[in-house]
Amino acid sequence: MNQKISKRLEMVAQFVPQDARLVDVGSDHAYLPLFLVERGVVAYAIAGEVVQGPYQSALQNVQQSSYGDRIDVRLANGLAAFEEADQMTVITIAGMGGRLIADILESGKDKLKQIERLILQPNNCEDDVRTWLEANHFKLVAESILEEHGKFYEILVAEAGNQRLTALERRFGSYLLQEASPIFQRKWGLEVDKLQHALDQIPREHGVERARIEKKIQQIKEVLDVSK
């Protein structure tokens, strides 16, 4: 069927190991499981969706494919989409807010013992995801960043292990800081512009609020100066 997916999901797919048993949480149309099964990357996948409309869409897409025996579509909230008996090895959660991703992992963390890899693509609040991983004995093994349709996306890949992150690494990503790609610099340069605009709207007498934003701007500028 030659499943097409976005650049964002393609990058997520690059981190899925060969022969993984994949749980895709919030699978929407089941595009990612279909893409990976079609290319022979995953042996079996569960497409989990908590909302009835996207669940029906995913179900229809899988039924219309020739992979119905290798992809299960399940109506479930978060990690409730699978059980220990399913013997899943990889979880992907893409296209949600970082706080929601952290909440999903927290709610189902008793199911993570058998999971070999988490591949997470938050739309925002990436530092919340990194903080959760660090506090729950997962270490980052890779990070990537891309721009698509004017939006920036970070992909965080984690495996079991302990890791201590600095405040800068939580916010900006240790791998992303080290690579300091043009996309990384563009993302944070635009964030400075946005914060500066917000600062310009705050009256001088609101000193505490101005100081908070000025601190954020200064931190980003220092990171960008180092990465040049």
N, CA, C and O of each residue as an XYZ file, in Angstrom:
912
protein
N       0.815     -1.213      0.000
C       0.000      0.000      0.000
C       0.852      1.268      0.000
O       0.351      2.368     -0.235
N       2.157      1.093      0.270
C       3.114      2.222      0.230
C       2.660      3.383      1.121
O       2.397      4.488      0.648
N       2.577      3.098      2.416
C       2.097      4.073      3.393
C       2.988      5.311      3.443
O       4.205      5.198      3.591
N       2.382      6.489      3.321
C       3.112      7.754      3.399
C       2.920      8.341      4.803
O       1.827      8.287      5.367
N       3.983      8.893      5.346
C       3.899      9.547      6.651
C       4.663     10.873      6.607
O       5.434     11.129      5.681
N       4.438     11.702      7.615
C       5.091     13.003      7.693
C       6.587     12.845      7.976
O       7.040     11.786      8.410
N       7.341     13.911      7.726
C       8.771     13.922      8.079
C       8.956     13.657      9.573
O       9.884     12.963      9.986
N       8.056     14.223     10.367
C       8.126     14.061     11.830
C       8.032     12.576     12.209
O       8.842     12.079     12.991
N       7.049     11.882     11.656
C       6.899     10.460     11.979
C       8.002      9.619     11.340
O       8.393      8.589     11.888
N       8.501     10.052     10.188
C       9.630      9.337      9.585
C      10.836      9.348     10.514
O      11.541      8.348     10.644
N      11.064     10.483     11.156
C      12.200     10.567     12.069
C      11.963      9.705     13.311
O      12.890      9.070     13.815
N      10.739      9.684     13.796
C      10.399      8.777     14.901
C      10.692      7.338     14.479
O      11.289      6.569     15.232
N      10.266      6.984     13.268
C      10.419      5.615     12.765
C      11.888      5.196     12.687
O      12.207      4.020     12.865
N      12.781      6.150     12.421
C      14.208      5.829     12.297
C      14.798      5.253     13.584
O      15.810      4.553     13.548
N      14.162      5.552     14.724
C      14.702      5.086     16.002
C      14.070      3.771     16.486
O      14.410      3.278     17.562
N      13.155      3.210     15.693
C      12.519      1.937     16.071
C      13.439      0.790     15.647
O      13.747      0.663     14.462
N      13.884     -0.048     16.588
C      14.819     -1.123     16.247
C      14.169     -2.197     15.366
O      12.954     -2.394     15.394
N      14.992     -2.869     14.602
C      14.533     -3.956     13.756
C      13.891     -5.056     14.607
O      14.412     -5.433     15.656
N      12.754     -5.558     14.133
C      12.011     -6.657     14.766
C      11.405     -6.280     16.116
O      11.102     -7.153     16.929
N      11.233     -5.002     16.348
C      10.579     -4.559     17.589
C       9.117     -4.988     17.603
O       8.496     -5.202     16.561
N       8.590     -5.106     18.814
C       7.154     -5.258     19.020
C       6.684     -3.917     19.574
O       6.977     -3.568     20.717
N       5.954     -3.173     18.751
C       5.713     -1.751     18.967
C       4.327     -1.451     19.512
O       3.323     -1.979     19.035
N       4.295     -0.578     20.539
C       3.042      0.039     20.978
C       3.094      1.504     20.579
O       3.961      2.248     21.037
N       2.166      1.917     19.726
C       2.092      3.320     19.320
C       0.902      3.946     20.041
O      -0.250      3.697     19.687
N       1.187      4.755     21.048
C       0.144      5.359     21.887
C      -0.363      6.642     21.232
O       0.425      7.502     20.839
N      -1.679      6.758     21.121
C      -2.251      7.904     20.412
C      -1.983      7.780     18.931
O      -1.535      8.730     18.289
N      -2.258      6.601     18.386
C      -1.835      6.246     17.022
C      -2.609      6.968     15.931
O      -2.193      6.978     14.772
N      -3.733      7.570     16.297
C      -4.528      8.347     15.343
C      -4.964      7.462     14.172
O      -5.870      6.645     14.335
N      -4.352      7.602     13.015
C      -4.757      6.820     11.835
C      -3.950      5.526     11.676
O      -4.072      4.840     10.661
N      -3.137      5.198     12.667
C      -2.242      4.022     12.619
C      -1.192      4.150     11.515
O      -0.680      3.148     11.018
N      -0.877      5.391     11.136
C       0.087      5.591     10.052
C       1.463      5.022     10.390
O       2.092      4.368      9.558
N       1.927      5.274     11.615
C       3.275      4.821     11.978
C       3.378      3.298     12.022
O       4.311      2.749     11.436
N       2.457      2.583     12.695
C       2.535      1.114     12.650
C       2.452      0.557     11.228
O       3.185     -0.371     10.885
N       1.569      1.115     10.401
C       1.447      0.632      9.021
C       2.748      0.846      8.252
O       3.189     -0.032      7.512
N       3.359      2.018      8.431
C       4.619      2.339      7.761
C       5.715      1.345      8.165
O       6.452      0.849      7.314
N       5.815      1.062      9.453
C       6.893      0.210      9.958
C       6.667     -1.269      9.628
O       7.620     -1.992      9.337
N       5.425     -1.714      9.673
C       5.122     -3.108      9.316
C       5.349     -3.312      7.819
O       5.916     -4.322      7.404
N       4.909     -2.357      7.022
C       5.074     -2.468      5.570
C       6.542     -2.579      5.181
O       6.883     -3.281      4.229
N       7.409     -1.892      5.911
C       8.851     -1.922      5.603
C       9.587     -3.053      6.310
O      10.809     -3.165      6.205
N       8.857     -3.877      7.018
C       9.475     -5.045      7.653
C      10.318     -4.709      8.864
O      11.168     -5.504      9.266
N      10.096     -3.537      9.457
C      10.881     -3.135     10.633
C      10.318     -3.775     11.893
O      11.073     -4.311     12.704
N       9.001     -3.727     12.069
C       8.413     -4.294     13.280
C       7.705     -5.605     12.974
O       7.086     -5.777     11.924
N       7.816     -6.519     13.923
C       7.196     -7.833     13.771
C       5.704     -7.788     14.071
O       4.908     -8.514     13.476
N       5.344     -6.909     15.018
C       3.950     -6.819     15.469
C       3.767     -5.454     16.113
O       4.680     -4.935     16.755
N       2.586     -4.876     15.941
C       2.332     -3.555     16.508
C       0.926     -3.472     17.094
O      -0.012     -4.115     16.624
N       0.821     -2.653     18.140
C      -0.470     -2.283     18.701
C      -0.639     -0.785     18.475
O       0.217      0.012     18.859
N      -1.747     -0.416     17.850
C      -2.089      0.997     17.674
C      -3.133      1.337     18.729
O      -4.277      0.892     18.643
N      -2.737      2.124     19.721
C      -3.637      2.474     20.819
C      -4.227      3.855     20.622
O      -3.514      4.791     20.262
N      -5.517      3.991     20.853
C      -6.175      5.293     20.695
C      -7.316      5.387     21.698
O      -8.116      4.460     21.829
N      -7.387      6.513     22.407
C      -8.394      6.693     23.448
C      -9.659      7.380     22.935
O     -10.708      7.300     23.575
N      -9.569      8.056     21.781
C     -10.708      8.790     21.227
C     -11.385      7.948     20.148
O     -10.718      7.365     19.293
N     -12.692      7.892     20.197
C     -13.449      6.987     19.324
C     -13.231      7.267     17.836
O     -13.046      6.331     17.057
N     -13.249      8.557     17.424
C     -13.088      8.885     16.002
C     -11.765      8.409     15.429
O     -11.758      7.661     14.451
N     -10.635      8.825     16.016
C      -9.335      8.336     15.535
C      -9.185      6.811     15.651
O      -8.524      6.186     14.821
N      -9.798      6.220     16.677
C      -9.759      4.749     16.812
C     -10.414      4.095     15.591
O      -9.862      3.163     15.006
N     -11.594      4.593     15.215
C     -12.297      4.027     14.057
C     -11.495      4.243     12.774
O     -11.470      3.375     11.901
N     -10.846      5.393     12.662
C     -10.022      5.680     11.492
C      -8.843      4.716     11.403
O      -8.539      4.189     10.333
N      -8.174      4.489     12.550
C      -7.047      3.553     12.587
C      -7.513      2.138     12.243
O      -6.855      1.421     11.489
N      -8.651      1.753     12.804
C      -9.211      0.417     12.562
C      -9.492      0.220     11.077
O      -9.169     -0.822     10.507
N     -10.092      1.222     10.460
C     -10.417      1.137      9.034
C      -9.148      1.046      8.186
O      -9.079      0.253      7.247
N      -8.135      1.868      8.525
C      -6.883      1.831      7.758
C      -6.196      0.481      7.845
O      -5.668     -0.013      6.848
N      -6.197     -0.113      9.017
C      -5.562     -1.425      9.190
C      -6.363     -2.508      8.463
O      -5.786     -3.387      7.822
N      -7.676     -2.442      8.564
C      -8.524     -3.433      7.894
C      -8.380     -3.370      6.377
O      -8.480     -4.389      5.695
N      -8.146     -2.168      5.854
C      -7.992     -1.999      4.404
C      -6.597     -2.366      3.910
O      -6.369     -2.490      2.707
N      -5.668     -2.538      4.842
C      -4.315     -2.954      4.484
C      -4.255     -4.483      4.468
O      -5.253     -5.165      4.703
N      -3.073     -4.993      4.188
C      -2.904     -6.451      4.226
C      -2.156     -6.880      5.482
O      -1.561     -7.956      5.534
N      -2.202     -5.993      6.521
C      -1.412     -6.260      7.724
C      -2.270     -6.441      8.971
O      -1.787     -6.271     10.091
N      -3.527     -6.780      8.782
C      -4.423     -6.943      9.914
C      -3.989     -8.017     10.895
O      -4.375     -7.992     12.064
N      -3.182     -8.963     10.419
C      -2.704    -10.036     11.309
C      -1.487     -9.598     12.120
O      -1.049    -10.314     13.020
N      -0.938     -8.418     11.802
C       0.271     -7.965     12.490
C       0.083     -6.656     13.252
O       0.983     -6.213     13.965
N      -1.091     -6.036     13.098
C      -1.391     -4.795     13.813
C      -2.737     -4.920     14.511
O      -3.757     -5.159     13.863
N      -2.742     -4.761     15.804
C      -3.977     -4.699     16.586
C      -4.305     -3.248     16.879
O      -3.432     -2.496     17.312
N      -5.526     -2.844     16.657
C      -5.981     -1.502     17.012
C      -6.833     -1.637     18.268
O      -7.817     -2.376     18.283
N      -6.450     -0.920     19.318
C      -7.127     -1.061     20.601
C      -7.594      0.294     21.124
O      -6.854      1.278     21.098
N      -8.832      0.321     21.597
C      -9.393      1.518     22.218
C      -9.016      1.487     23.692
O      -9.577      0.712     24.467
N      -8.073      2.325     24.072
C      -7.556      2.285     25.440
C      -6.866      3.592     25.767
O      -6.427      4.320     24.877
N      -6.776      3.878     27.049
C      -6.145      5.104     27.529
C      -4.667      4.852     27.812
O      -4.328      4.080     28.708
N      -3.791      5.499     27.052
C      -2.358      5.416     27.307
C      -1.807      4.004     27.237
O      -2.061      3.268     26.283
N      -1.042      3.632     28.271
C      -0.371      2.332     28.279
C      -1.312      1.184     28.613
O      -0.889      0.028     28.657
N      -2.578      1.490     28.850
C      -3.579      0.426     29.026
C      -3.809     -0.337     27.722
O      -4.507     -1.351     27.711
N      -3.225      0.145     26.623
C      -3.385     -0.513     25.324
C      -2.680     -1.863     25.243
O      -2.944     -2.640     24.325
N      -1.790     -2.154     26.184
C      -1.106     -3.450     26.128
C      -0.970     -4.061     27.516
O      -1.070     -3.382     28.538
N      -0.738     -5.371     27.512
C      -0.524     -6.129     28.748
C       0.834     -6.822     28.684
O       1.444     -6.914     27.619
N       1.295     -7.300     29.821
C       2.601     -7.977     29.880
C       2.660     -9.153     28.912
O       3.699     -9.419     28.308
N       1.525     -9.862     28.769
C       1.477    -11.030     27.888
C       1.722    -10.682     26.419
O       2.084    -11.554     25.629
N       1.525     -9.412     26.050
C       1.766     -9.002     24.661
C       3.249     -8.983     24.316
O       3.615     -9.018     23.141
N       4.106     -8.928     25.336
C       5.564     -8.952     25.150
C       6.054     -7.829     24.227
O       6.845     -8.058     23.311
N       5.573     -6.629     24.486
C       5.983     -5.477     23.679
C       7.374     -4.995     24.112
O       7.760     -5.144     25.272
N       8.113     -4.419     23.171
C       9.490     -4.009     23.476
C       9.747     -2.513     23.292
O      10.686     -1.971     23.875
N       8.924     -1.845     22.490
C       9.145     -0.434     22.188
C       7.822      0.324     22.271
O       6.784     -0.166     21.825
N       7.872      1.525     22.847
C       6.710      2.408     22.895
C       7.031      3.699     22.155
O       8.078      4.306     22.375
N       6.127      4.112     21.280
C       6.220      5.441     20.672
C       5.022      6.272     21.132
O       3.888      5.794     21.154
N       5.294      7.512     21.495
C       4.241      8.482     21.804
C       4.621      9.760     21.089
O       5.600     10.412     21.454
N       3.858     10.124     20.079
C       4.213     11.273     19.242
C       3.028     12.222     19.086
O       1.872     11.804     19.038
N       3.354     13.521     19.007
C       2.337     14.507     18.678
C       1.472     14.964     19.824
O       0.360     15.447     19.608
N       1.968     14.818     21.058
C       1.222     15.285     22.229
C       2.081     16.282     23.006
O       3.286     16.389     22.777
N       1.454     16.999     23.914
C       2.199     17.886     24.791
C       3.105     17.098     25.725
O       2.798     15.966     26.099
N       4.226     17.710     26.097
C       5.185     17.024     26.959
C       4.620     16.626     28.307
O       4.935     15.551     28.817
N       3.790     17.476     28.892
C       3.204     17.143     30.189
C       2.277     15.949     30.080
O       2.248     15.100     30.972
N       1.512     15.875     28.986
C       0.619     14.731     28.781
C       1.426     13.455     28.595
O       1.064     12.414     29.142
N       2.512     13.519     27.831
C       3.360     12.336     27.652
C       3.897     11.866     28.999
O       3.875     10.673     29.299
N       4.381     12.810     29.813
C       4.883     12.449     31.149
C       3.771     11.826     31.999
O       4.017     10.866     32.729
N       2.564     12.361     31.911
C       1.431     11.816     32.673
C       1.088     10.402     32.213
O       0.796      9.536     33.037
N       1.121     10.165     30.902
C       0.834      8.827     30.362
C       1.857      7.821     30.869
O       1.497      6.718     31.282
N       3.133      8.200     30.838
C       4.191      7.307     31.328
C       4.046      7.050     32.827
O       4.220      5.924     33.292
N       3.727      8.102     33.572
C       3.569      7.966     35.022
C       2.404      7.041     35.354
O       2.519      6.193     36.239
N       1.293      7.196     34.657
C       0.102      6.387     34.938
C       0.322      4.909     34.636
O      -0.286      4.044     35.266
N       1.193      4.623     33.670
C       1.402      3.227     33.288
C       2.797      2.708     33.563
O       3.226      1.729     32.953
N       3.515      3.356     34.481
C       4.941      3.017     34.625
C       5.190      1.604     35.140
O       6.291      1.077     34.978
N       4.189      0.983     35.757
C       4.360     -0.414     36.184
C       4.485     -1.355     34.985
O       4.903     -2.502     35.143
N       4.126     -0.882     33.783
C       4.209     -1.717     32.578
C       5.516     -1.524     31.812
O       5.718     -2.145     30.769
N       6.390     -0.682     32.313
C       7.578     -0.325     31.544
C       8.775     -1.245     31.787
O       9.808     -1.096     31.135
N       8.651     -2.179     32.703
C       9.803     -3.045     33.043
C      10.301     -3.844     31.846
O      11.504     -4.057     31.695
N       9.383     -4.285     30.997
C       9.768     -5.112     29.849
C      10.122     -4.283     28.618
O      10.595     -4.827     27.620
N       9.898     -2.977     28.682
C      10.105     -2.118     27.509
C      11.589     -1.790     27.341
O      12.247     -1.356     28.287
N      12.096     -1.996     26.161
C      13.512     -1.771     25.870
C      13.799     -0.333     25.433
O      14.904      0.173     25.628
N      12.797      0.320     24.841
C      13.051      1.667     24.321
C      11.767      2.498     24.313
O      10.693      2.002     23.972
N      11.898      3.758     24.692
C      10.831      4.749     24.558
C      11.253      5.758     23.494
O      12.369      6.275     23.526
N      10.355      6.032     22.554
C      10.618      7.038     21.522
C       9.504      8.062     21.633
O       8.349      7.774     21.318
N       9.855      9.258     22.081
C       8.864     10.254     22.472
C       9.040     11.524     21.662
O      10.151     12.033     21.513
N       7.927     12.032     21.140
C       7.988     13.278     20.355
C       6.963     14.257     20.930
O       5.826     14.323     20.462
N       7.375     15.015     21.948
C       6.477     16.023     22.509
C       6.371     17.241     21.599
O       7.338     17.619     20.937
N       5.197     17.848     21.573
C       5.018     19.081     20.791
C       5.486     20.314     21.556
O       5.686     21.377     20.967
N       5.659     20.172     22.856
C       6.104     21.277     23.714
C       6.556     20.679     25.052
O       6.465     19.469     25.259
N       7.033     21.518     25.936
C       7.423     21.097     27.300
C       8.340     19.866     27.288
O       8.152     18.927     28.062
N       9.324     19.892     26.402
C      10.256     18.762     26.323
C      10.983     18.556     27.644
O      11.338     17.427     27.985
N      11.208     19.638     28.394
C      11.910     19.515     29.675
C      11.108     18.685     30.676
O      11.697     18.012     31.521
N       9.775     18.720     30.596
C       8.952     17.882     31.478
C       9.176     16.405     31.190
O       9.203     15.581     32.104
N       9.335     16.078     29.913
C       9.579     14.677     29.536
C      10.957     14.237     30.024
O      11.102     13.157     30.597
N      11.959     15.069     29.798
C      13.314     14.715     30.258
C      13.357     14.567     31.778
O      14.026     13.675     32.299
N      12.653     15.433     32.480
C      12.614     15.360     33.941
C      11.990     14.050     34.393
O      12.488     13.414     35.322
N      10.902     13.639     33.742
C      10.249     12.373     34.097
C      11.193     11.195     33.837
O      11.331     10.310     34.681
N      11.829     11.184     32.690
C      12.741     10.085     32.347
C      13.857      9.960     33.382
O      14.175      8.865     33.847
N      14.440     11.098     33.730
C      15.544     11.109     34.698
C      15.089     10.582     36.055
O      15.813      9.831     36.709
N      13.888     10.974     36.476
C      13.379     10.586     37.794
C      12.917      9.123     37.849
O      12.737      8.566     38.931
N      12.726      8.509     36.678
C      12.172      7.153     36.635
C      13.114      6.147     35.985
O      12.683      5.154     35.398
N      14.404      6.427     36.103
C      15.455      5.484     35.715
C      15.448      5.141     34.224
O      15.594      3.984     33.829
N      15.273      6.182     33.415
C      15.488      6.073     31.976
C      16.550      7.080     31.576
O      16.551      8.219     32.044
N      17.443      6.655     30.714
C      18.479      7.574     30.239
C      18.277      7.840     28.755
O      17.899      6.949     27.994
N      18.533      9.068     28.362
C      18.451      9.437     26.953
C      19.625      8.842     26.202
O      20.772      8.960     26.633
N      19.338      8.202     25.080
C      20.400      7.611     24.259
C      20.509      8.306     22.909
O      21.476      8.097     22.176
N      19.523      9.129     22.580
C      19.562      9.900     21.331
C      18.504     10.998     21.397
O      17.492     10.869     22.086
N      18.759     12.067     20.674
C      17.781     13.144     20.498
C      17.924     13.666     19.079
O      19.010     13.642     18.501
N      16.826     14.132     18.532
C      16.876     14.720     17.200
C      15.879     15.870     17.129
O      14.945     15.942     17.928
N      16.080     16.759     16.180
C      15.201     17.909     16.027
C      14.966     18.127     14.531
O      15.873     17.952     13.718
N      13.740     18.509     14.183
C      13.442     18.831     12.796
C      12.411     19.949     12.741
O      11.737     20.246     13.727
N      12.306     20.554     11.584
C      11.304     21.582     11.332
C      10.412     21.099     10.204
O      10.902     20.657      9.165
N       9.110     21.181     10.402
C       8.153     20.769      9.374
C       6.956     21.709      9.418
O       6.344     21.908     10.467
N       6.634     22.276      8.276
C       5.497     23.206      8.177
C       5.581     24.324      9.210
O       4.579     24.712      9.810
N       6.806     24.839      9.406
C       6.986     25.974     10.293
C       6.972     25.649     11.774
O       6.996     26.559     12.602
N       6.933     24.382     12.125
C       6.952     23.986     13.536
C       8.197     23.146     13.813
O       8.689     22.431     12.940
N       8.689     23.246     15.038
C       9.882     22.497     15.438
C       9.473     21.318     16.310
O       8.617     21.445     17.185
N      10.093     20.172     16.060
C       9.781     18.966     16.817
C      11.075     18.333     17.318
O      12.055     18.214     16.582
N      11.055     17.933     18.575
C      12.181     17.200     19.154
C      11.764     15.753     19.391
O      10.636     15.484     19.804
N      12.672     14.833     19.129
C      12.431     13.418     19.372
C      13.422     12.949     20.426
O      14.631     13.122     20.275
N      12.905     12.358     21.490
C      13.718     11.905     22.608
C      13.664     10.380     22.664
O      12.582      9.794     22.698
N      14.816      9.752     22.674
C      14.902      8.293     22.689
C      15.555      7.867     23.998
O      16.657      8.308     24.323
N      14.868      7.008     24.748
C      15.354      6.634     26.078
C      15.305      5.121     26.282
O      14.451      4.421     25.738
N      16.249      4.651     27.080
C      16.304      3.246     27.479
C      16.553      3.180     28.976
O      16.933      4.178     29.589
N      16.343      2.019     29.564
C      16.509      1.861     31.008
C      17.933      2.224     31.424
O      18.901      1.840     30.767
N      18.043      2.958     32.509
C      19.357      3.366     33.014
C      19.239      4.650     33.810
O      18.200      5.310     33.791
N      20.288      4.995     34.498
C      20.290      6.197     35.323
C      21.079      7.304     34.640
O      22.069      7.054     33.953
N      20.621      8.531     34.845
C      21.249      9.676     34.199
C      20.985     10.922     35.029
O      19.876     11.129     35.523
N      22.003     11.744     35.176
C      21.836     13.044     35.834
C      21.998     14.134     34.790
O      23.035     14.233     34.134
N      20.966     14.947     34.645
C      20.999     16.027     33.675
C      21.181     17.359     34.381
O      20.700     17.550     35.498
N      21.869     18.267     33.734
C      21.947     19.633     34.243
C      20.652     20.363     33.858
O      19.867     19.870     33.047
N      20.447     21.524     34.441
C      19.262     22.324     34.109
C      19.254     22.670     32.616
O      18.200     22.658     31.981
N      20.415     22.974     32.066
C      20.499     23.275     30.634
C      20.152     22.058     29.790
O      19.457     22.176     28.781
N      20.631     20.896     30.195
C      20.366     19.667     29.435
C      18.886     19.297     29.479
O      18.340     18.781     28.504
N      18.243     19.563     30.613
C      16.798     19.285     30.687
C      16.030     20.171     29.719
O      15.092     19.719     29.063
N      16.425     21.414     29.634
C      15.679     22.345     28.788
C      16.017     22.191     27.307
O      15.124     22.188     26.459
N      17.287     22.064     27.004
C      17.712     22.107     25.610
C      18.064     20.730     25.028
O      18.105     20.566     23.809
N      18.316     19.754     25.887
C      18.686     18.425     25.418
C      20.186     18.269     25.283
O      20.830     19.044     24.575
N      20.750     17.279     25.953
C      22.211     17.121     25.954
C      22.757     16.840     24.561
O      23.776     17.406     24.164
N      22.078     15.963     23.816
C      22.546     15.646     22.455
C      22.333     16.833     21.521
O      23.175     17.125     20.671
N      21.205     17.509     21.685
C      20.906     18.652     20.819
C      21.864     19.807     21.087
O      22.284     20.497     20.158
N      22.209     20.019     22.357
C      23.194     21.037     22.716
C      24.546     20.743     22.068
O      25.217     21.638     21.555
N      24.924     19.474     22.105
C      26.232     19.070     21.578
C      26.289     19.235     20.061
O      27.291     19.688     19.508
N      25.199     18.861     19.404
C      25.170     18.950     17.945
C      24.985     20.397     17.477
O      25.605     20.835     16.509
N      24.119     21.128     18.187
C      23.852     22.544     17.870
C      23.607     22.749     16.380
O      24.249     23.587     15.746
N      22.690     21.992     15.836
C      22.397     22.044     14.407
C      21.777     23.387     14.027
O      21.297     24.114     14.897
N      21.783     23.720     12.739
C      21.124     24.957     12.298
C      19.645     25.017     12.705
O      19.134     26.091     13.021
N      18.963     23.875     12.699
C      17.542     23.855     13.102
C      17.418     24.179     14.587
O      16.535     24.937     14.988
N      18.292     23.612     15.394
C      18.314     23.910     16.832
C      18.514     25.398     17.056
O      17.803     26.011     17.853
N      19.479     25.982     16.355
C      19.764     27.407     16.516
C      18.599     28.276     16.034
O      18.303     29.318     16.619
N      17.948     27.832     14.965
C      16.792     28.578     14.451
C      15.639     28.528     15.452
O      15.000     29.546     15.719
N      15.378     27.355     15.998
C      14.284     27.221     16.974
C      14.469     28.182     18.138
O      13.556     28.925     18.498
N      15.664     28.158     18.722
C      15.872     28.958     19.930
C      16.081     30.438     19.615
O      15.809     31.293     20.458
N      16.565     30.751     18.400
C      16.636     32.150     17.985
C      15.241     32.758     17.872
O      15.020     33.902     18.268
N      14.308     31.987     17.330
C      12.921     32.449     17.233
C      12.274     32.558     18.611
O      11.434     33.426     18.845
N      12.673     31.671     19.517
C      12.140     31.734     20.883
C      12.602     33.022     21.577
O      11.838     33.630     22.325
N      13.838     33.433     21.332
C      14.326     34.712     21.869
C      13.471     35.863     21.348
O      13.079     36.751     22.105
N      13.187     35.839     20.053
C      12.360     36.901     19.463
C      10.979     36.947     20.120
O      10.453     38.022     20.408
N      10.410     35.782     20.347
C       9.073     35.696     20.950
C       9.087     36.208     22.392
O       8.189     36.936     22.814
N      10.117     35.815     23.137
C      10.232     36.267     24.522
C      10.491     37.771     24.593
O       9.971     38.460     25.470
N      11.294     38.267     23.666
C      11.578     39.707     23.647
C      10.310     40.507     23.363
O      10.082     41.568     23.944
N       9.491     39.976     22.457
C       8.215     40.635     22.154
C       7.319     40.650     23.395
O       6.681     41.656     23.702
N       7.283     39.516     24.102
C       6.480     39.446     25.332
C       7.000     40.432     26.379
O       6.226     41.090     27.074
N       8.331     40.519     26.476
C       8.948     41.432     27.448
C       8.574     42.886     27.153
O       8.334     43.681     28.061
N       8.534     43.207     25.870
C       8.215     44.589     25.472
C       6.790     44.996     25.857
O       6.480     46.184     25.941
N       5.937     44.016     26.086
C       4.541     44.313     26.442
C       4.339     44.468     27.955
O       3.278     44.912     28.396
N       5.344     44.108     28.740
C       5.192     44.129     30.200
C       5.637     45.479     30.754
O       6.758     45.911     30.489
N       4.788     46.141     31.509
C       5.157     47.450     32.081
C       6.389     47.359     32.970
O       6.638     46.327     33.594
N       7.154     48.440     33.025
C       8.402     48.478     33.793
C       8.185     48.175     35.275
O       9.056     47.607     35.933
N       7.018     48.558     35.792
C       6.775     48.347     37.227
C       6.572     46.870     37.595
O       6.618     46.511     38.771
N       6.350     46.032     36.603
C       6.197     44.592     36.862
C       7.585     43.939     36.833
O       7.898     43.136     35.954
N       8.383     44.300     37.799
C       9.792     43.907     37.787
C      10.046     42.418     37.881
O      10.950     41.902     37.224
N       9.261     41.716     38.691
C       9.478     40.273     38.887
C       9.230     39.510     37.587
O      10.021     38.655     37.187
N       8.105     39.843     36.936
C       7.773     39.171     35.677
C       8.796     39.491     34.591
O       9.173     38.613     33.816
N       9.242     40.736     34.533
C      10.256     41.120     33.545
C      11.574     40.387     33.798
O      12.239     39.944     32.862
N      11.938     40.265     35.064
C      13.194     39.591     35.409
C      13.152     38.114     35.011
O      14.153     37.554     34.566
N      11.985     37.494     35.176
C      11.834     36.070     34.821
C      12.063     35.865     33.321
O      12.767     34.941     32.914
N      11.464     36.729     32.511
C      11.613     36.595     31.063
C      13.021     36.977     30.618
O      13.590     36.345     29.728
N      13.575     38.005     31.235
C      14.942     38.419     30.890
C      15.940     37.299     31.171
O      16.904     37.111     30.430
N      15.697     36.565     32.243
C      16.582     35.442     32.590
C      16.510     34.355     31.523
O      17.529     33.782     31.137
N      15.298     34.075     31.050
C      15.132     33.072     30.000
C      15.849     33.502     28.723
O      16.533     32.702     28.084
N      15.686     34.776     28.357
C      16.337     35.288     27.153
C      17.850     35.179     27.273
O      18.520     34.762     26.328
N      18.391     35.550     28.422
C      19.830     35.512     28.636
C      20.367     34.089     28.539
O      21.428     33.852     27.961
N      19.620     33.144     29.112
C      20.051     31.740     29.082
C      20.120     31.233     27.638
O      21.091     30.581     27.250
N      19.099     31.531     26.855
C      19.088     31.082     25.456
C      20.227     31.723     24.673
O      20.905     31.052     23.895
N      20.438     33.018     24.877
C      21.512     33.710     24.158
C      22.874     33.110     24.490
O      23.731     32.985     23.616
N      23.069     32.742     25.740
C      24.341     32.136     26.142
C      24.521     30.781     25.454
O      25.619     30.456     25.000
N      23.457     29.998     25.376
C      23.516     28.700     24.699
C      23.828     28.881     23.214
O      24.657     28.163     22.655
N      23.167     29.833     22.589
C      23.399     30.076     21.158
C      24.806     30.595     20.883
O      25.409     30.250     19.866
N      25.332     31.423     21.788
C      26.694     31.934     21.627
C      27.716     30.799     21.687
O      28.668     30.762     20.909
N      27.501     29.879     22.620
C      28.414     28.736     22.788
C      28.353     27.825     21.582
O      29.372     27.275     21.163
N      27.134     27.656     21.003
C      26.947     26.684     19.920
C      27.368     27.206     18.547
O      27.355     26.452     17.575
N      27.739     28.480     18.451
C      28.138     29.029     17.153
C      29.485     28.473     16.701
O      29.971     28.830     15.628
